[in-house]
Structure formats: structure tokens, C-alpha cells
Amino acid sequence: MLRYYVALLVLGSIWGSNFIFMKWSTELISPMQTVMLRVLSGFIPLLIVALYRRQIHTGQLKYLLHFAVMSVLATTFYYYGFVAGTALIPTSIAGLLSGTIPIFTFICAFLFLRQDRPTFQMLLGVMVGFIGIVISTKPWEGAEGVNVVGVLWMLAGTTSLGISFVYAQRQLSSLKLPPVALATWQTGCASLTLLVLTDFSGITNVAADLKTLLGLVIGLGIFGTGGAFFLYYYVIEKLGSVKASGGTYIAPVVAVVIGAFVGEKMDASIALALILILGGVILIQTGKHKTPRPVDSPVHSASID
């Protein structure tokens, strides 16, 4: 059991460090180009590993529809939302907003799985988390505050990933496919989509700065995509969708620390927003689920762990 939580810790740290690499990249190339290079850089090593370990084969093509759906929810749109958002707001704020993923996962699990009735504590957690979102965006500062469009892109990305956790548990976990195979098919589908949709004009500008290029290929691609998705499926399989999304406990903290290190403005509102968002997540994930039991009927429901 310990190794599952170590994997969760590593996953959260990878997620948290990704924002600075996104920021560097979008200063030289477009968000779509950043996403395309990131996904492609992650897909290639995943494919090599999957082929070497013989964990990917044509028989898995019967699940192609599920792979395609996950490629949109947990790769293409999710990544684009985060990259587009991070390009417009500080990395520390982007990291804070990424911490809301478990909140949106809980909401999506309730809406689509209908397995658990939320308790008052869990609903309180949602409200506390949303207060943290409001404080992090500083709407009282008006035009001087955080870019609203960037915030909306971040929230769109968190919502998409939240839905993907639920979809993965409902449609993919029972298939017992190897995590590396799932990650390879998902990033492969996303790579094909992005290669078609991306405008390549000016994409070579990223090579003008070695730090940015390495951050994009190694930080966002190999580790932030290939490694992260391998861990993502592994943790979902072992711990369940809601607990797996708990990797985002670590991500906001890592992002805020990195933001401070690179000289972004830090104030009390950021610390308060961090406490509220993480506090909301804790309230949700420690709230006791009350599963309704049908009258005169045996219970065969599976809780989201």
C-alpha cells in the first residue's frame, strides 16, 4: 500500500512542476504548439516502453473509442486548458487552481456515477474550495487582478480531468489493461489529433532557448506526460478515482514554491487560497459516504475509493 501513495506523491510533484515549463514555452510558441510538442514528447518514450514490454497489441484496438475519449478529456483539452490558462496568469495561481481537480472529480462522480450521496461535510468542502478559487483570482482588484480568461481556461481543464477520472474508473479500470498500454494509446490518439489541428508557424522558436526546450521536452513531455500518465492509471487502478485525484494536494504547494523561487509576487491571499482549496479537498475526501440502500434489496454498490 505504501508504494501506491509514494506513486501518488511523485505524480503530484510532477503536476506541480509543470506550470513553470508551460509558462516558459508559451513565451516563445503558442499554447497549441506547446501541447502538441508536450504530448508527442511523452508518447514516443511510452510507445518504446510499451513495445519493449509487449504490453500493447492490435487486440486492444477494440477499446479505441475509450482511448479516444480519454485522449480528449485527460490529454488534449485538459492540457490545452492548463497551458492557455498558465500563459495568462502567474504559475502560482495556476497551480492553486489545479488543486481544485478533486473538487470537480467529486462533483462529476456524484453527477455521473450516482454511487454515493454527499454528506454535509463534503458539500461544505465544495463551498470552501470555491471560496479559495475566488480569493486566488482577486476579483476585488478589477483590471489589476488575475486575468479572468486565464482562470476560466484553468477551470475548464480541471473539469475535463475531473470527468476523465470518473470515465476511467467506469470504462477502463475493469478492463485490467496495463497502465503503460492505456497511457500509450491515450497519448497516441492525442498526438494524431494535435498533429492535424496544430498550426506549425513559428514552432521552431522554442529552440532559441535551451532551458525552455529542455523544460518542454523533458519536463512537460517525458516526465510530465509519459511518466505522469503511467502513474495516473496505476494509482487509479490501485486507489480509485477520488483518492487518485488527491495527487493534486501536492501540486499547488509545489507550484507556489516554484513561483516564489522564480520571483512571482506572493501575498497573504495566495496562502489563504491555498489553505481553503486544500482544506476543501480534505473535507471532501474525509467525508463519510452514505450510500442509500434500496428497500428489500441487497446492496451491490461499489464506493469510489
C-alpha positions in Angstrom: 0.0 0.0 0.0 2.9 2.4 0.8 4.2 2.3 -2.8 0.8 3.4 -4.1 0.9 6.5 -2.0 4.6 7.1 -3.0 3.4 7.0 -6.6 0.7 9.5 -5.7 3.3 11.8 -4.2 5.5 11.6 -7.2 2.5 12.3 -9.5 1.5 15.4 -7.5 5.1 16.7 -7.6 5.2 16.3 -11.4 1.9 18.0 -11.9 3.0 20.9 -9.7 6.3 21.5 -11.5 4.7 21.5 -14.9 3.4 25.1 -14.7 6.8 26.8 -14.9 7.6 24.8 -18.0 4.3 25.8 -19.6 5.0 29.5 -18.8 8.4 29.4 -20.4 7.2 27.6 -23.5 4.2 29.9 -24.2 6.6 32.9 -24.1 8.1 31.5 -27.4 5.4 29.5 -29.1 1.6 29.1 -29.0 -0.4 27.1 -26.4 -1.5 24.6 -29.1 2.1 24.1 -30.2 3.2 23.6 -26.6 0.5 21.0 -26.1 1.4 19.2 -29.3 5.1 19.0 -28.5 4.4 18.0 -24.9 2.2 15.1 -25.9 4.4 13.9 -28.7 7.4 14.0 -26.4 5.6 11.9 -23.9 4.1 9.5 -26.4 7.4 8.4 -28.0 9.1 7.0 -24.9 5.8 5.5 -23.8 5.5 3.7 -27.1 9.0 2.4 -26.9 8.5 1.0 -23.4 5.1 -0.5 -24.3 6.6 -2.3 -27.3 9.6 -3.5 -25.4 7.5 -4.9 -22.6 5.0 -6.3 -25.2 2.1 -4.6 -23.4 0.5 -3.0 -26.5 -1.0 -5.0 -29.3 -3.7 -4.8 -32.0 -6.2 -6.7 -29.9 -6.6 -3.6 -27.8 -8.0 -1.7 -30.8 -11.5 -2.8 -29.7 -11.2 -0.3 -26.9 -10.2 2.5 -29.3 -13.3 4.6 -28.6 -12.5 4.7 -24.9 -8.9 5.6 -25.7 -10.1 8.4 -27.9 -12.4 9.8 -25.3 -9.7 9.7 -22.7 -7.3 11.4 -25.1 -9.7 14.4 -25.3 -10.7 14.6 -21.6 -7.4 13.8 -20.0 -4.9 15.0 -22.6 -5.8 17.3 -25.4 -8.4 19.6 -23.8 -7.1 19.2 -20.3 -3.6 20.2 -21.4 -4.8 23.0 -23.6 -6.9 24.5 -20.8 -3.9 24.4 -18.4 -1.4 25.7 -21.0 -3.7 28.5 -22.2 -4.5 29.5 -18.6 -0.9 29.4 -17.4 0.1 31.7 -20.3 -2.2 34.4 -18.9 -1.8 34.1 -15.1 1.1 33.6 -12.7 2.3 30.0 -12.3 1.5 30.1 -8.6 -2.2 30.9 -9.3 -2.3 28.3 -12.0 -1.0 25.8 -9.5 -3.5 26.8 -6.9 -6.4 26.3 -9.4 -5.1 22.9 -10.4 -5.7 21.9 -6.8 -9.5 22.1 -7.4 -9.3 18.9 -9.5 -10.5 16.7 -6.7 -13.4 19.0 -6.1 -14.5 18.7 -9.7 -13.8 15.0 -9.6 -16.2 14.7 -6.7 -18.9 16.7 -8.4 -18.6 14.6 -11.6 -18.6 11.4 -9.6 -21.8 12.4 -7.9 -23.4 13.5 -11.1 -22.4 10.6 -13.3 -21.7 7.6 -11.1 -24.6 8.2 -8.6 -22.9 5.8 -6.2 -22.7 8.0 -3.2 -24.9 10.6 -1.5 -22.8 13.6 -0.4 -22.7 14.4 3.3 -22.9 17.9 4.7 -19.1 17.8 5.2 -18.5 17.0 1.6 -20.8 19.8 0.4 -19.0 22.1 2.8 -15.7 21.1 1.3 -17.0 22.1 -2.2 -18.1 25.5 -0.9 -14.8 26.1 1.0 -12.8 25.1 -2.2 -14.8 27.6 -4.3 -14.2 30.3 -1.8 -10.5 29.6 -2.3 -10.9 29.9 -6.0 -12.5 33.3 -5.7 -9.8 34.5 -3.3 -7.0 33.3 -5.6 -8.4 35.2 -8.5 -8.7 38.5 -6.5 -11.8 39.9 -8.3 -11.8 43.0 -6.0 -8.7 44.2 -7.8 -10.6 44.6 -11.0 -8.4 45.1 -14.1 -5.3 44.8 -11.9 -6.3 41.4 -10.6 -5.8 37.9 -12.1 -6.8 37.5 -15.8 -10.3 36.1 -15.8 -9.9 34.3 -19.1 -6.8 32.5 -17.8 -8.8 31.4 -14.7 -11.6 30.1 -16.9 -9.2 28.1 -19.0 -7.7 26.6 -15.9 -11.2 25.6 -14.5 -12.1 24.2 -17.9 -9.0 22.0 -17.7 -9.7 20.9 -14.2 -13.3 20.0 -15.1 -12.2 17.9 -18.1 -9.7 16.0 -16.0 -12.3 15.5 -13.2 -14.6 13.9 -15.8 -11.8 11.8 -17.0 -11.1 10.3 -13.6 -14.8 9.1 -13.5 -14.7 7.9 -17.1 -11.5 5.9 -16.5 -13.0 4.2 -13.4 -16.3 3.4 -15.1 -15.0 2.3 -18.5 -11.3 1.4 -18.2 -10.4 0.1 -14.7 -12.4 -3.1 -15.2 -10.5 -4.0 -18.3 -7.3 -4.6 -16.3 -5.2 -3.3 -19.2 -1.5 -2.5 -18.3 -1.1 1.2 -17.3 1.6 1.7 -19.9 -0.7 0.4 -22.6 -3.5 2.8 -21.5 -1.2 5.7 -21.4 0.4 4.9 -24.8 -3.0 4.6 -26.6 -4.3 7.7 -25.0 -1.3 9.9 -25.8 -1.1 8.3 -29.3 -4.6 9.3 -30.1 -4.0 12.7 -28.7 -0.8 13.1 -30.8 -2.6 12.3 -34.0 -5.3 14.8 -33.2 -2.9 17.5 -32.3 -0.7 17.0 -35.3 -3.7 17.6 -37.5 -5.0 20.6 -35.5 -1.8 22.5 -34.8 -0.5 25.4 -36.8 3.2 24.9 -37.1 4.1 28.5 -38.0 6.9 29.7 -35.7 7.2 26.5 -33.7 11.0 26.4 -34.1 11.2 29.5 -31.9 11.2 27.2 -28.9 14.7 26.1 -29.9 16.0 29.6 -29.3 16.2 29.0 -25.6 17.8 25.7 -24.4 16.2 25.9 -20.9 12.7 26.2 -22.4 13.4 23.5 -24.9 14.6 21.0 -22.3 11.7 22.0 -20.0 9.2 21.3 -22.7 10.6 18.0 -24.0 11.9 16.5 -20.7 9.9 18.3 -18.0 6.5 18.5 -19.8 6.9 15.7 -22.3 8.9 12.7 -20.9 8.1 13.2 -17.2 5.0 15.5 -17.2 3.1 13.4 -19.8 4.6 10.0 -20.3 5.6 9.4 -16.7 2.6 11.2 -15.2 0.0 9.2 -17.2 1.7 5.9 -16.4 1.4 6.9 -12.7 -2.1 8.2 -13.3 -3.5 4.9 -14.5 -1.5 2.9 -11.9 -2.9 5.0 -9.0 -6.5 4.9 -10.3 -6.3 1.1 -10.5 -4.9 0.7 -7.0 -6.6 3.5 -5.1 -9.7 4.5 -7.1 -10.6 7.8 -8.9 -11.3 10.2 -6.0 -8.2 9.1 -4.0 -6.1 9.2 -7.1 -7.1 12.8 -7.8 -5.7 13.5 -4.3 -2.3 13.8 -6.0 -3.4 17.4 -6.5 -2.8 18.0 -2.8 0.9 18.3 -3.6 0.7 20.1 -7.0 -0.5 23.5 -5.7 2.2 23.6 -3.0 4.9 22.7 -5.4 3.6 25.3 -7.9 3.5 28.1 -5.3 7.0 27.2 -4.0 8.4 27.3 -7.6 6.5 30.6 -8.3 8.1 32.2 -5.2 11.5 30.9 -6.3 11.3 32.5 -9.8 10.2 35.8 -8.3 6.4 35.9 -8.6 4.5 38.1 -6.2 3.4 36.3 -3.1 1.0 37.7 -0.5 -1.4 36.5 2.2 -4.3 35.9 -0.2 -2.3 33.2 -2.0 -1.6 31.4 1.3 -5.2 31.8 2.3 -6.5 30.5 -1.1 -4.1 27.5 -0.8 -5.4 26.7 2.7 -9.0 26.9 1.6 -8.6 24.9 -1.6 -6.7 22.1 0.1 -9.0 22.3 3.1 -12.0 21.9 0.8 -10.3 18.8 -0.8 -9.6 17.3 2.6 -13.2 17.8 3.8 -14.5 16.1 0.6 -12.1 13.2 0.8 -12.6 12.5 4.5 -16.4 12.9 4.4 -18.1 9.7 5.2 -20.1 8.4 2.2 -23.7 7.5 2.9 -24.7 5.0 0.3 -28.5 4.8 0.0 -29.8 1.2 0.3 -32.8 0.1 -1.8 -35.7 -1.2 0.4 -35.9 -5.1 0.4 -32.9 -5.3 -2.0 -29.4 -6.4 -1.5 -26.6 -3.8 -1.8 -24.2 -4.3 -4.7 -22.8 -0.8 -5.0 -19.1 -0.1 -5.2 -17.8 3.0 -3.4 -15.3 5.4 -5.0 -12.1 4.9 -3.2 
